[in-house]
Amino acid sequence: MKALVSTDLHSSPRAAKTIKHGLMAGDFDCHLCLGDVITFRPLQYLEDLFSDPPVPTYIVPGNTDSDEARARLVEMGLDIHFKQVTVGDVTIAGAGGCTPPPFRTAFVVEEDEYASRLPPALEGAQVLASHGPVHGILDRSLFGGTNVGSRAVFKAVEEARPRVVLSGHIHEARGVVAFDWESGKVLSRDKDLLQTDRPDTTLFFNPGPAKDGFLGRLEIEGDTVSAHAGRV
């Protein structure tokens, strides 16, 4: 499976052009969008970008995606919040929103909801497409310099151990981390590219905000998983 990965579009014309360019340049099986498609409004941006996608497209809503935007994603058949889809032989689970941030936003999910709803959605999945990061990995915010990821999402991932966890939300936390569950340690990290074929290792991947020209490429072939981020 080859997937284009985007996140944090924020109604940006640059993000729309970046995604269209990326899809034209690659041979992708699907597009996984990790949310913050719009910044509260306008809804027309979502309609224009996703009404006729050239490849199967699946989206988890981000914290700035309004009630109307989330409802429209469901109507368009794009929403995978706490759901599963299968692309080829790869099962993908989704988790939208984020834990409550210290500022006004449109869509939050409390830890107890992640704890109750994510484990069933993750069962048997090789990929988690999440808007918010897990606690402790790719979640360090410039606002106070603290780790702001979800502990409940980390626990669900620790139990399910998917091969890949995709996230956005923290724009400054772009990168790829290979985490080994047996040792409980980070094996390696990079801003742009990592690959692993170790069975008990998960790649955590934030490709960076599409509004700034960043996109990700995720490939899963047999036991080999690779994540590559770049700027268009």
C-alpha positions as CSV (number, residue, x, y, z in Angstrom):
1,M,0.0,0.0,0.0
2,K,1.2,3.5,-0.9
3,A,-0.6,6.4,0.8
4,L,-0.3,10.2,0.5
5,V,-0.5,11.7,4.0
6,S,-1.6,15.2,4.7
7,T,-2.5,17.2,7.8
8,D,-3.2,20.7,9.0
9,L,-4.5,22.3,5.9
10,H,-6.2,25.2,7.7
11,S,-8.1,26.4,4.7
12,S,-4.8,27.3,3.0
13,P,-4.6,27.7,-0.8
14,R,-1.0,26.5,-0.5
15,A,-2.2,23.3,1.1
16,A,-4.8,22.6,-1.6
17,K,-2.1,23.1,-4.3
18,T,0.4,21.0,-2.4
19,I,-2.0,18.1,-2.1
20,K,-3.1,18.3,-5.8
21,H,0.6,18.3,-6.9
22,G,1.4,15.4,-4.6
23,L,-1.4,13.3,-5.9
24,M,-0.5,14.0,-9.5
25,A,3.2,13.2,-8.9
26,G,2.6,9.8,-7.1
27,D,1.1,6.4,-7.7
28,F,-0.9,6.3,-4.5
29,D,-3.5,3.8,-3.5
30,C,-5.2,6.3,-1.1
31,H,-5.0,9.7,0.5
32,L,-5.0,9.9,4.3
33,C,-5.8,13.3,5.6
34,L,-5.3,13.8,9.4
35,G,-7.6,16.8,9.8
36,D,-7.7,20.6,10.4
37,V,-9.0,20.8,6.9
38,I,-10.5,24.1,7.6
39,T,-10.0,26.7,10.3
40,F,-13.6,26.9,11.6
41,R,-14.8,28.1,8.1
42,P,-15.3,28.3,5.2
43,L,-16.9,25.0,4.4
44,Q,-16.5,25.6,0.7
45,Y,-12.8,24.9,0.9
46,L,-13.5,21.3,2.0
47,E,-16.1,20.9,-0.8
48,D,-13.7,22.2,-3.5
49,L,-10.8,20.0,-2.4
50,F,-12.5,16.7,-1.6
51,S,-15.7,16.5,-3.7
52,D,-14.1,14.4,-6.4
53,P,-10.9,12.9,-5.2
54,P,-8.7,11.1,-7.7
55,V,-7.9,8.3,-5.3
56,P,-9.8,6.8,-2.3
57,T,-9.6,9.5,0.4
58,Y,-10.1,9.0,4.1
59,I,-10.2,11.9,6.7
60,V,-10.2,12.2,10.4
61,P,-11.5,15.6,11.6
62,G,-9.1,17.9,13.4
63,N,-9.8,20.2,16.3
64,T,-10.4,23.2,14.0
65,D,-12.9,21.3,11.8
66,S,-16.4,22.7,12.7
67,D,-19.6,20.8,13.4
68,E,-20.7,21.5,9.9
69,A,-17.4,20.3,8.4
70,R,-17.5,17.1,10.4
71,A,-21.1,16.4,9.3
72,R,-20.2,17.1,5.7
73,L,-17.2,14.6,5.9
74,V,-19.7,11.9,7.0
75,E,-22.1,12.8,4.2
76,M,-19.3,12.6,1.6
77,G,-18.2,9.2,2.9
78,L,-14.8,10.4,3.9
79,D,-14.9,10.3,7.7
80,I,-13.1,7.5,9.5
81,H,-13.3,8.9,13.1
82,F,-13.3,5.7,15.3
83,K,-13.9,3.6,12.2
84,Q,-11.8,1.2,10.0
85,V,-11.2,1.0,6.3
86,T,-9.2,-1.4,4.3
87,V,-6.9,-0.5,1.4
88,G,-5.5,-3.6,-0.3
89,D,-4.4,-5.8,2.6
90,V,-3.9,-2.9,5.1
91,T,-6.5,-2.0,7.7
92,I,-6.5,1.6,8.8
93,A,-8.2,3.0,11.9
94,G,-9.1,6.6,12.5
95,A,-9.2,8.9,15.6
96,G,-10.1,12.5,15.1
97,G,-10.0,15.6,17.4
98,C,-7.6,16.1,20.2
99,T,-7.6,16.4,24.0
100,P,-8.7,19.9,25.2
101,P,-6.1,22.5,24.3
102,P,-5.5,25.8,26.2
103,F,-7.3,27.8,23.5
104,R,-10.7,28.0,21.8
105,T,-11.3,25.2,19.3
106,A,-14.0,23.3,17.5
107,F,-13.6,19.6,18.3
108,V,-12.1,18.0,21.3
109,V,-12.2,14.4,22.6
110,E,-11.8,13.7,26.2
111,E,-9.4,11.0,27.4
112,D,-12.1,8.7,28.6
113,E,-13.8,8.7,25.2
114,Y,-10.5,7.8,23.5
115,A,-10.0,5.1,26.2
116,S,-13.4,3.5,25.5
117,R,-13.8,4.0,21.7
118,L,-10.3,3.7,20.2
119,P,-9.3,0.2,21.3
120,P,-12.3,-1.5,19.4
121,A,-11.5,0.7,16.3
122,L,-7.8,-0.3,16.4
123,E,-8.4,-4.0,16.7
124,G,-6.6,-5.7,13.8
125,A,-5.4,-2.4,12.2
126,Q,-1.9,-1.9,10.9
127,V,-2.2,1.9,10.7
128,L,-3.7,4.5,13.0
129,A,-4.6,7.8,11.4
130,S,-5.0,10.2,14.2
131,H,-5.2,14.0,14.3
132,G,-3.6,14.3,17.7
133,P,-0.4,12.6,18.8
134,V,0.1,10.1,21.5
135,H,1.6,11.4,24.7
136,G,5.4,11.6,24.7
137,I,6.1,11.1,20.9
138,L,5.9,13.9,18.4
139,D,3.8,15.9,20.8
140,R,6.1,18.6,22.3
141,S,4.4,22.0,21.9
142,L,6.0,25.4,21.7
143,F,3.2,26.6,23.9
144,G,4.9,26.0,27.3
145,G,7.3,23.4,25.9
146,T,5.2,20.5,27.2
147,N,4.1,17.1,25.9
148,V,0.5,17.5,25.0
149,G,-0.4,14.2,23.4
150,S,-3.1,11.8,24.6
151,R,-2.2,9.2,27.3
152,A,-5.3,7.2,26.4
153,V,-4.3,7.0,22.7
154,F,-0.8,5.9,23.7
155,K,-2.2,3.1,25.9
156,A,-4.5,2.0,23.1
157,V,-1.6,2.0,20.6
158,E,0.6,0.1,23.2
159,E,-2.0,-2.6,23.4
160,A,-2.7,-2.9,19.7
161,R,0.8,-2.2,18.4
162,P,0.0,-1.1,14.9
163,R,2.9,-0.8,12.4
164,V,2.3,2.9,11.9
165,V,0.7,5.8,13.9
166,L,0.1,8.9,11.8
167,S,-0.6,12.3,13.5
168,G,-0.5,16.0,13.0
169,H,-1.9,18.8,15.2
170,I,1.5,19.9,16.6
171,H,2.9,21.7,13.6
172,E,6.4,22.1,15.1
173,A,6.7,18.3,15.9
174,R,7.2,17.2,12.3
175,G,9.2,14.0,12.0
176,V,9.4,10.2,12.1
177,V,10.1,8.1,15.2
178,A,10.8,4.3,15.4
179,F,9.6,3.0,18.8
180,D,10.5,-0.5,20.0
181,W,7.8,-2.0,22.3
182,E,10.0,-4.8,23.7
183,S,12.5,-2.3,25.1
184,G,10.1,0.6,25.5
185,K,12.6,2.9,23.8
186,V,12.9,5.1,20.7
187,L,15.3,3.3,18.3
188,S,15.7,6.2,15.9
189,R,14.2,9.4,14.7
190,D,14.5,11.7,11.7
191,K,12.8,14.7,10.2
192,D,12.2,13.2,6.8
193,L,12.7,9.5,6.4
194,L,12.7,6.2,8.3
195,Q,12.1,2.6,7.4
196,T,11.8,-0.6,9.5
197,D,11.0,-4.2,9.0
198,R,11.2,-5.1,12.8
199,P,7.9,-6.7,13.8
200,D,7.7,-5.2,17.3
201,T,8.4,-1.7,16.1
202,T,5.9,1.1,15.4
203,L,6.7,4.1,13.2
204,F,5.2,7.3,14.5
205,F,4.9,9.9,11.7
206,N,4.0,13.5,11.5
207,P,4.6,14.7,8.0
208,G,4.2,18.4,8.9
209,P,1.5,20.9,8.0
210,A,0.3,21.0,4.4
211,K,-0.4,24.7,4.8
212,D,3.4,25.1,4.9
213,G,3.9,22.8,1.9
214,F,4.6,19.5,3.7
215,L,3.3,16.1,2.6
216,G,4.0,12.5,3.6
217,R,4.4,9.3,1.8
218,L,3.6,6.0,3.6
219,E,4.5,2.6,2.1
220,I,3.8,-0.8,3.6
221,E,5.1,-3.8,1.7
222,G,5.1,-7.1,3.5
223,D,7.0,-6.5,6.8
224,T,8.7,-3.3,5.5
225,V,7.2,0.1,6.5
226,S,8.7,3.4,5.3
227,A,7.7,6.9,6.0
228,H,9.0,9.9,4.0
229,A,8.1,13.6,4.4
230,G,8.9,16.3,2.0
231,R,8.1,19.9,1.1
232,V,6.4,20.8,-2.1
